[in-house]
Amino acid sequence: MAAEKTLRICDQGHRYYKSSDCPTCPVCNEANKPNKGFLRELSAPARNALLREEIETLEKLSGYSEKEILALHGVGPSSLPIFKRHLTQAGLSFKD
């Protein structure tokens, strides 16, 4: 049985419904989405997980192993091809 969605209001006054404990406002999240780079292509949960860890560049991302990145709450296997493509284009890779 799915959890019941409850009305939330963010600090900016946006009204939205969520069934999880996640406090992220989808309206604010979309407005804060980068215009370019690998973070733009990620889902909001994956992008937020990286930003919580202060991983906002490919250089920082390359300092982690795939296993470490997948262990972050919000990052799933569907993000790996995006990471790998951008890392490869920059001449970088995940650490071993």
C-alpha positions in Angstrom: 0.0 0.0 0.0 1.4 3.4 -1.0 1.9 6.0 1.7 -0.5 8.9 1.7 0.7 12.1 0.2 0.6 15.2 2.5 0.5 18.8 1.5 3.8 20.6 2.1 4.7 24.3 1.7 8.4 25.2 1.2 10.1 28.3 2.5 9.4 30.0 -0.8 5.6 29.4 -0.5 5.4 26.6 -3.1 2.7 24.1 -2.3 3.3 20.4 -3.2 2.4 16.9 -2.1 4.8 14.2 -1.0 4.5 10.8 0.5 8.1 10.5 1.7 10.0 12.4 4.4 12.1 14.1 1.8 11.8 17.9 2.4 12.9 18.9 -1.1 10.4 21.1 -2.9 10.1 20.0 -6.5 9.4 23.5 -7.8 12.5 24.9 -6.1 14.5 21.9 -7.2 13.6 22.4 -10.8 14.3 26.1 -10.6 17.8 25.4 -9.2 18.6 22.8 -11.8 21.9 23.6 -13.5 21.8 24.8 -17.2 24.7 22.7 -18.3 27.1 19.9 -17.2 26.5 16.4 -15.9 24.4 17.5 -12.9 21.7 18.8 -15.3 21.2 15.3 -16.7 20.7 13.6 -13.4 17.4 13.0 -11.6 16.7 15.4 -8.7 17.5 12.7 -6.0 20.8 11.8 -7.6 21.8 15.5 -8.1 20.8 16.3 -4.5 22.8 13.4 -3.2 26.0 14.6 -5.0 25.4 18.2 -3.9 25.0 17.0 -0.2 28.5 15.5 -0.5 29.8 18.6 -2.3 30.4 16.7 -5.5 29.7 19.4 -8.0 32.5 18.8 -10.5 33.7 15.8 -12.6 37.1 16.1 -10.9 35.5 15.6 -7.5 33.4 12.8 -8.9 36.5 11.0 -10.2 37.8 10.8 -6.6 35.1 8.3 -5.7 34.6 4.7 -6.8 31.3 3.6 -8.5 30.5 1.6 -5.3 30.9 4.8 -3.1 28.7 6.8 -5.5 26.0 4.2 -5.6 26.0 4.0 -1.8 24.7 7.6 -1.7 21.0 7.8 -0.9 19.3 9.0 -4.1 21.9 7.7 -6.6 20.9 4.6 -8.5 22.4 2.5 -11.3 20.6 4.5 -14.0 22.9 7.4 -13.2 26.1 5.5 -13.9 26.0 5.8 -17.7 25.6 9.6 -17.4 28.6 9.7 -15.0 30.8 7.5 -17.1 30.0 9.4 -20.3 30.9 12.7 -18.8 34.0 11.4 -17.0 35.2 9.8 -20.2 34.6 13.0 -22.3 36.7 14.9 -19.6 39.5 12.2 -19.7 38.6 11.1 -16.2 37.2 7.9 -14.6 36.0 6.6 -11.3 38.7 5.6 -8.9 39.5 1.9 -8.6 
